Amino acid sequence: MKSNKTVIITGSNSGIGFELAKKLISENYFVILACRNRKKGLDAEKRLGIRSKFIEIDLSNYESIDTFSRQIRHEKLNINYLVNNAGVMFHPNYFLKNGINVTFFINYIGYYYLSLKLIDLLEKNSNSKIINVSSISSYSVKSLDWNFFNPNKTHNNLKYKRELYSYTNLFRLMFSIELSNKLRQRGFKTKSIACHPGVVKSSLGRYVWISKLIYSLPILPPTIIGIKPIYESMTNQHLNGGEFIGFDTKNQWKGNPVIVDPNPICNDGELRNLLWEKTQELTGINL
């Protein structure tokens, strides 16, 4: 047994989130399975055993995130790590009741809002971390188009969905770095670290048949490979916060986890701060 710490993993009823939960439980972590689908979440809890607990959360809904945060407090759960892992790719393009694009909310706003809702609980523990799972798709954005922030287009073509997916991954990477800076400036102990899982077998491409086919190909690395950078982000005590963990190979599909350079856009402090200000204004919450 290596640990007795508690970690929240969003999107942990299947895929990378489930594999990460399984590994952490084998090392005596207690895992909160933060998932939207109650049936799948309870099934994952049953499969993983007594060192897991399903708590429902819909990361496309402010009220659901608020309820999740209240339940964590009500049950007096001691939180050491938050792994923001849940996400969607090429999701049907529509707007939620709150007026925000569904992909933009789940992939970015949910990360920001949940992190800030739980930061005070994380601060109660030394060596606490927020791990933000991004994607190598973030590298595909060459120049920042703010029309992809809180987008209002109703395009349902694959090109637009691909761009929106890439932008949301870039935004959460920029958020992770800026969060690290702001935590440090305010004297917080919690560290914010970003990572990506490469390209591994998963259900991420389920909304488009060609993507579904690609993500099930036998040539792709198994899902367990994708948890390596997340695990490294959690357990490497030499990380200072603000790093991006990927793989030591040219295309970064698989390999050994190492610190990698993010999209150069992420190094622009003014752009990161502007993203933060826009997000704060949209959500009504700040650090």
Backbone torsions as a table, in degrees:
resi	resn	phi	psi	omega
1	MET	NA	127.6	-174.9
2	LYS	-107.4	-19.6	-171.7
3	SER	-152.2	157.2	169.8
4	ASN	-131.4	29.9	-176.2
5	LYS	-90.6	162.2	-177.7
6	THR	-111.7	135.5	-179.3
7	VAL	-130.5	135.8	170.9
8	ILE	-95.5	128.4	176.2
9	ILE	-123.1	116.8	175.5
10	THR	-80.5	147.9	-179.7
11	GLY	63.9	46.5	-171.6
12	SER	-110.0	16.1	177.4
13	ASN	-87.0	-7.2	178.8
14	SER	-159.0	174.7	172.1
15	GLY	59.0	-142.3	-176.4
16	ILE	-61.1	-41.6	-179.7
17	GLY	-60.8	-41.5	179.2
18	PHE	-68.3	-43.2	179.2
19	GLU	-62.7	-39.1	177.3
20	LEU	-64.7	-44.0	178.7
21	ALA	-59.1	-43.2	-179.1
22	LYS	-61.5	-44.1	179.8
23	LYS	-65.4	-44.6	-177.5
24	LEU	-65.6	-39.8	178.2
25	ILE	-62.9	-35.3	178.0
26	SER	-65.1	-18.3	178.5
27	GLU	-107.0	18.8	171.9
28	ASN	76.5	16.5	169.6
29	TYR	-72.1	154.3	168.5
30	PHE	-103.1	128.3	-171.4
31	VAL	-115.3	124.7	170.9
32	ILE	-88.2	117.2	179.3
33	LEU	-87.6	97.2	-177.5
34	ALA	-92.0	99.7	-172.0
35	CYS	-136.0	155.6	-179.8
36	ARG	-82.4	-41.7	-174.3
37	ASN	-84.4	111.1	-174.6
38	ARG	-61.7	-44.8	-178.0
39	LYS	-61.6	-47.2	-178.9
40	LYS	-69.2	-34.9	178.9
41	GLY	-65.8	-43.7	178.9
42	LEU	-68.0	-34.9	176.8
43	ASP	-64.9	-41.9	177.7
44	ALA	-62.9	-42.0	178.0
45	GLU	-59.5	-42.7	179.4
46	LYS	-63.5	-41.5	-178.6
47	ARG	-70.6	-33.3	-175.6
48	LEU	-86.4	-25.6	174.7
49	GLY	98.3	-168.2	-167.5
50	ILE	-71.1	-13.4	177.5
51	ARG	-93.1	25.1	174.4
52	SER	-135.9	154.5	177.9
53	LYS	-147.2	125.2	176.8
54	PHE	-82.8	129.5	170.7
55	ILE	-130.7	125.1	-173.9
56	GLU	-70.0	137.9	173.5
57	ILE	-152.4	134.8	174.3
58	ASP	-110.0	108.2	-174.6
59	LEU	-79.1	12.4	171.3
60	SER	-109.7	16.6	-172.6
61	ASN	-143.7	117.4	179.6
62	TYR	-56.4	-45.6	-175.2
63	GLU	-63.6	-37.5	179.0
64	SER	-66.2	-39.7	177.8
65	ILE	-65.7	-40.1	176.9
66	ASP	-61.8	-43.9	179.9
67	THR	-63.4	-42.1	177.5
68	PHE	-59.3	-47.1	179.7
69	SER	-60.2	-42.0	178.9
70	ARG	-65.2	-38.4	-179.4
71	GLN	-67.0	-39.9	176.9
72	ILE	-58.2	-42.0	180.0
73	ARG	-70.4	-42.8	-178.9
74	HIS	-59.7	-38.8	-179.0
75	GLU	-86.1	2.6	177.2
76	LYS	52.1	45.3	179.3
77	LEU	-80.2	134.6	-178.3
78	ASN	-91.6	111.1	-171.4
79	ILE	-104.5	123.2	178.1
80	ASN	-100.5	-32.5	-177.2
81	TYR	-139.4	142.3	168.2
82	LEU	-118.8	119.4	176.9
83	VAL	-107.8	104.5	176.4
84	ASN	-80.8	97.4	-172.4
85	ASN	-116.0	-28.2	-173.9
86	ALA	-62.7	144.0	178.1
87	GLY	-172.2	163.9	177.8
88	VAL	-129.1	152.0	178.8
89	MET	-130.3	131.9	178.7
90	PHE	56.9	34.6	179.3
91	HIS	-65.8	146.2	173.1
92	PRO	-49.6	135.0	-171.5
93	ASN	-87.3	107.0	175.9
94	TYR	-148.6	173.9	-176.6
95	PHE	-111.7	138.4	-179.6
96	LEU	-74.7	172.2	178.5
97	LYS	-60.6	-26.5	178.5
98	ASN	-81.5	1.5	176.0
99	GLY	87.0	4.3	-175.8
100	ILE	-104.1	141.5	178.2
101	ASN	-57.5	135.2	-172.8
102	VAL	-62.4	-43.7	179.7
103	THR	-66.1	-43.2	179.3
104	PHE	-61.2	-41.3	-178.6
105	PHE	-68.2	-53.7	-175.9
106	ILE	-62.7	-45.3	-172.5
107	ASN	-80.0	-21.7	-177.4
108	TYR	-129.8	-58.0	-176.5
109	ILE	-59.8	-39.6	178.8
110	GLY	-59.4	-38.3	177.6
111	TYR	-62.7	-51.3	-177.7
112	TYR	-60.9	-51.7	-172.9
113	TYR	-65.5	-46.5	-179.4
114	LEU	-65.1	-41.2	-179.7
115	SER	-59.2	-45.9	-177.7
116	LEU	-74.0	-26.5	176.7
117	LYS	-70.2	-25.8	-174.5
118	LEU	-109.1	-2.9	-172.1
119	ILE	-59.8	-36.1	-178.9
120	ASP	-66.7	-32.4	177.5
121	LEU	-72.3	-40.5	177.5
122	LEU	-63.2	-36.2	-177.5
123	GLU	-64.4	-18.0	-179.5
124	LYS	-73.0	-12.0	-176.7
125	ASN	-119.6	140.5	175.9
126	SER	-72.9	150.6	179.2
127	ASN	60.9	26.7	177.2
128	SER	-75.6	152.0	-176.7
129	LYS	-143.5	147.9	167.0
130	ILE	-109.7	120.2	-178.8
131	ILE	-107.7	118.9	-178.7
132	ASN	-106.9	111.5	-177.8
133	VAL	-83.4	118.7	179.0
134	SER	-109.1	-147.3	-175.9
135	SER	-156.1	155.1	174.7
136	ILE	-67.4	-12.1	175.4
137	SER	-63.2	-21.0	179.6
138	SER	-61.7	-24.7	179.9
139	TYR	-71.3	-18.3	-173.7
140	SER	-76.6	-15.1	179.3
141	VAL	-79.7	121.0	-175.3
142	LYS	-95.9	-33.5	175.4
143	SER	-147.5	145.7	-169.9
144	LEU	-78.6	121.9	175.5
145	ASP	-109.2	107.9	-174.7
146	TRP	-68.3	-7.9	175.2
147	ASN	-65.6	-15.8	177.1
148	PHE	-88.1	-3.2	171.5
149	PHE	-88.5	123.3	-175.5
150	ASN	47.8	56.6	-172.8
151	PRO	-65.2	149.4	-179.0
152	ASN	-116.6	8.6	-180.0
153	LYS	-81.7	149.8	-179.4
154	THR	-108.3	16.9	179.7
155	HIS	-57.4	137.8	176.0
156	ASN	-118.0	13.3	179.0
157	ASN	-78.5	157.8	-173.8
158	LEU	-64.8	-35.4	-179.9
159	LYS	-59.3	-46.4	-179.6
160	TYR	-66.6	-42.8	179.6
161	LYS	-61.3	-38.5	179.3
162	ARG	-65.3	-43.3	178.4
163	GLU	-63.8	-43.8	-179.5
164	LEU	-63.0	-41.3	176.8
165	TYR	-60.3	-44.6	179.8
166	SER	-63.3	-42.7	-179.5
167	TYR	-65.1	-41.6	-179.8
168	THR	-65.1	-33.1	176.1
169	ASN	-71.6	-35.6	174.4
170	LEU	-65.8	-43.4	-179.1
171	PHE	-61.4	-41.6	-178.2
172	ARG	-74.0	-25.2	173.3
173	LEU	-70.6	-44.1	176.2
174	MET	-61.8	-41.6	177.5
175	PHE	-60.4	-44.0	-177.4
176	SER	-61.0	-42.4	179.8
177	ILE	-68.9	-43.7	-179.1
178	GLU	-68.5	-36.7	175.8
179	LEU	-60.2	-42.3	178.0
180	SER	-58.3	-45.5	179.6
181	ASN	-62.2	-44.3	-176.8
182	LYS	-70.0	-37.0	176.0
183	LEU	-62.0	-43.9	-179.8
184	ARG	-64.9	-44.2	-179.4
185	GLN	-61.8	-32.4	-177.9
186	ARG	-92.4	3.7	176.9
187	GLY	77.3	20.1	177.7
188	PHE	-75.6	151.8	178.1
189	LYS	-87.4	-29.5	-176.0
190	THR	-62.8	139.0	179.2
191	LYS	-107.1	146.1	176.3
192	SER	-114.0	123.6	-176.5
193	ILE	-134.1	137.6	177.7
194	ALA	-105.7	157.7	177.9
195	CYS	-156.9	171.3	172.2
196	HIS	-140.7	151.1	-174.7
197	PRO	-92.9	10.5	-176.0
198	GLY	73.0	-145.9	177.1
199	VAL	-127.1	107.1	-176.7
200	VAL	-133.0	168.0	178.7
201	LYS	-60.9	131.4	178.3
202	SER	-166.7	177.7	177.1
203	SER	-96.5	13.9	-175.7
204	LEU	-59.0	-34.0	-176.7
205	GLY	-89.5	20.3	-170.1
206	ARG	-65.1	-18.1	-175.2
207	TYR	-86.4	-12.0	179.2
208	VAL	-131.6	128.9	-170.0
209	TRP	-60.3	-39.0	-178.7
210	ILE	-68.0	-38.0	176.9
211	SER	-68.6	-38.9	177.4
212	LYS	-59.8	-40.9	178.2
213	LEU	-65.4	-47.2	-177.7
214	ILE	-60.1	-44.2	-176.0
215	TYR	-75.4	-1.6	175.5
216	SER	-111.0	1.6	-177.4
217	LEU	-62.9	139.5	-179.4
218	PRO	-65.9	-18.7	180.0
219	ILE	-76.0	-16.2	179.1
220	LEU	-73.8	146.4	176.6
221	PRO	-61.3	151.6	178.3
222	PRO	-65.4	157.5	-176.2
223	THR	-54.5	-35.2	-175.8
224	ILE	-62.1	-26.1	176.7
225	ILE	-63.2	-35.1	-176.5
226	GLY	-67.1	-18.2	-178.7
227	ILE	-83.2	-11.2	-175.1
228	LYS	-56.9	-49.7	179.7
229	PRO	-65.8	-31.7	178.0
230	ILE	-67.7	-46.1	179.3
231	TYR	-62.3	-41.5	178.1
232	GLU	-62.3	-42.4	179.5
233	SER	-61.1	-36.9	-179.6
234	MET	-73.7	-45.4	-165.4
235	THR	-98.5	-16.2	179.8
236	ASN	-76.6	107.8	-175.7
237	GLN	-79.5	-2.9	179.3
238	HIS	-90.4	-5.9	178.0
239	LEU	-75.2	138.5	-174.9
240	ASN	-97.6	-12.8	-174.2
241	GLY	106.2	140.8	-179.7
242	GLY	93.9	-5.8	-178.8
243	GLU	-77.2	163.1	173.8
244	PHE	-123.3	118.2	-176.0
245	ILE	-103.4	124.1	177.2
246	GLY	-133.0	-138.6	-178.2
247	PHE	-121.5	157.8	-176.0
248	ASP	-89.0	29.5	178.7
249	THR	-119.0	161.8	-173.1
250	LYS	-60.0	-48.9	-177.6
251	ASN	-90.1	-7.9	177.0
252	GLN	59.8	28.0	174.6
253	TRP	-74.1	-34.3	-178.7
254	LYS	-158.5	177.8	179.8
255	GLY	136.5	-153.4	176.5
256	ASN	-101.9	140.9	-176.4
257	PRO	-69.6	131.8	178.3
258	VAL	-146.8	164.4	172.2
259	ILE	-71.8	129.6	179.8
260	VAL	-123.9	160.9	176.1
261	ASP	-76.6	135.1	175.9
262	PRO	-80.6	177.8	169.6
263	ASN	-51.2	131.4	-177.6
264	PRO	-53.7	-25.1	177.6
265	ILE	-57.5	-32.9	-178.3
266	CYS	-66.6	-18.8	-178.1
267	ASN	-83.9	-4.8	180.0
268	ASP	-87.4	103.8	-176.8
269	GLY	-61.7	-34.5	179.5
270	GLU	-66.3	-40.7	178.3
271	LEU	-67.5	-40.8	178.5
272	ARG	-62.6	-42.7	-178.9
273	ASN	-67.8	-37.1	177.1
274	LEU	-64.4	-41.2	175.7
275	LEU	-58.9	-44.4	179.9
276	TRP	-60.9	-45.9	-179.1
277	GLU	-62.7	-42.1	178.3
278	LYS	-64.0	-40.2	-178.7
279	THR	-69.8	-40.6	177.1
280	GLN	-60.8	-43.0	179.7
281	GLU	-65.1	-39.1	-178.3
282	LEU	-70.4	-41.1	-173.8
283	THR	-92.8	-22.6	-177.7
284	GLY	76.7	18.1	-178.6
285	ILE	-133.1	142.3	-179.7
286	ASN	-137.6	165.3	-179.8
287	LEU	-67.8	NA	NA
